[in-house]
Amino acid sequence: MCTCSLCSKTFTSKSSLTTHMRSHYGVKPYQCDICKKRFTRNTSLNYHKLVHEEKFRFTCKLCDKHFRHRGHFNDHVLKHFIDEPFECGRCHKTFPSRQKSRDHVKVCNATDATPSKTMQQKVHEAHWQYFLMTVGL
């Protein structure tokens, strides 16, 4: 295990720690050849390039909304089934977006932002429901 000396976050490999350290020091070695925007990771650059190509990797089969990132797509799917799918692990307050939840966790001083078992079950059921609806069962 490798630990960041600045924030104590741990990583399974030295290369992951090196990539993480770039975020602390603002090092962005990967540059878009179209708009010159820079990134800390090559994978981030590759996702970014989809913007210029107007390509999307995921489409919601319930409302036809398009997404470039799996995480954004997954968060969107939840909203079809749960009004506020993101929960603070400390006070159990719920939020409509992952970002609002993250902002709250900073204010709430929650060291454990893990959702309750009840919310985890609701999220699991929502993904299962989406799967069943989209495969025609």
C-alpha positions in Angstrom: 0.0 0.0 0.0 1.1 3.5 -0.8 -0.1 6.5 1.2 -0.2 10.1 0.1 1.9 12.3 2.4 -0.4 15.3 1.9 -3.9 13.8 2.5 -3.3 10.3 3.8 -5.3 8.7 1.0 -4.0 5.1 0.3 -3.4 3.4 -3.1 -2.6 -0.1 -4.1 0.2 0.9 -6.5 2.9 3.5 -6.7 1.7 4.5 -10.2 -1.8 5.3 -8.7 -0.2 7.4 -6.0 1.9 9.2 -8.6 -1.2 10.0 -10.6 -3.0 11.2 -7.5 0.0 13.5 -6.5 -0.5 15.3 -9.8 -3.9 16.6 -8.5 -2.2 18.1 -5.4 0.5 19.9 -7.5 -1.6 20.8 -10.5 0.5 18.7 -12.9 -1.5 18.1 -16.1 0.7 16.3 -18.6 -2.0 15.3 -21.0 -3.3 17.9 -23.4 -6.3 18.0 -25.9 -4.9 18.7 -29.4 -8.2 20.4 -30.3 -8.8 22.9 -27.5 -5.6 22.6 -25.5 -7.3 21.8 -22.2 -5.0 19.8 -20.0 -5.6 16.7 -17.7 -3.9 14.8 -15.0 -4.8 11.4 -16.5 -4.8 10.1 -20.0 -8.2 8.5 -19.4 -9.7 11.9 -18.5 -8.3 13.3 -21.8 -9.9 10.4 -23.7 -13.3 11.1 -22.1 -12.9 14.8 -22.9 -12.3 14.1 -26.6 -15.8 12.6 -26.8 -17.1 16.2 -26.3 -15.4 17.3 -29.5 -16.7 14.3 -31.4 -20.2 14.7 -29.9 -20.2 11.0 -28.9 -22.0 9.4 -26.0 -21.2 6.1 -24.5 -24.5 5.5 -22.6 -28.2 6.2 -23.4 -31.0 5.9 -20.9 -33.6 3.6 -22.4 -36.3 5.2 -20.3 -36.0 8.8 -21.5 -33.3 8.7 -24.3 -30.9 11.0 -22.4 -27.2 10.5 -23.4 -24.1 10.4 -21.2 -20.4 10.2 -21.8 -19.6 8.8 -18.3 -20.8 5.6 -16.7 -21.1 7.3 -13.3 -23.3 10.1 -14.6 -25.5 7.5 -16.4 -25.8 5.4 -13.3 -26.7 8.4 -11.2 -29.3 9.4 -13.7 -31.0 6.0 -13.8 -31.5 6.1 -10.0 -33.5 9.3 -10.4 -36.1 7.5 -12.4 -36.8 5.4 -9.3 -35.6 7.3 -6.2 -36.2 11.1 -5.7 -33.1 11.6 -3.6 -30.8 8.6 -4.1 -27.7 10.0 -2.3 -27.4 9.8 1.5 -25.1 11.1 4.1 -23.7 8.2 6.1 -23.6 10.2 9.3 -27.0 12.0 9.5 -28.8 10.0 6.8 -30.1 13.2 5.1 -30.8 12.5 1.4 -29.9 14.5 -1.7 -31.0 14.6 -5.4 -27.4 14.6 -6.7 -24.0 13.0 -5.8 -22.4 16.5 -5.8 -24.9 17.9 -3.3 -24.3 14.9 -1.1 -20.5 15.5 -1.3 -21.0 19.2 -0.4 -23.1 18.2 2.6 -20.7 15.6 3.8 -17.9 18.2 4.1 -20.2 20.4 6.2 -21.6 17.5 8.3 -18.0 16.4 9.0 -19.0 12.8 8.2 -16.0 10.6 8.1 -18.1 7.7 6.9 -20.2 8.8 3.9 -21.5 5.3 3.3 -25.3 5.2 2.8 -27.4 3.1 5.1 -28.3 -0.5 4.3 -31.8 0.7 3.5 -30.6 3.2 0.9 -28.1 0.7 -0.5 -31.0 -1.7 -1.0 -33.1 0.9 -2.7 -30.2 1.7 -5.1 -29.8 -2.0 -5.8 -33.5 -2.4 -6.5 -33.6 0.7 -8.7 -30.8 -0.7 -10.9 -32.5 -4.1 -11.0 -35.8 -2.5 -12.0 -34.1 -0.5 -14.8 -32.5 -3.7 -16.0 -35.8 -5.5 -16.1 -37.6 -2.7 -17.8 -35.0 -2.3 -20.5 -34.6 -6.0 -21.4 -38.4 -6.2 -21.9 -39.3 -8.5 -19.0 
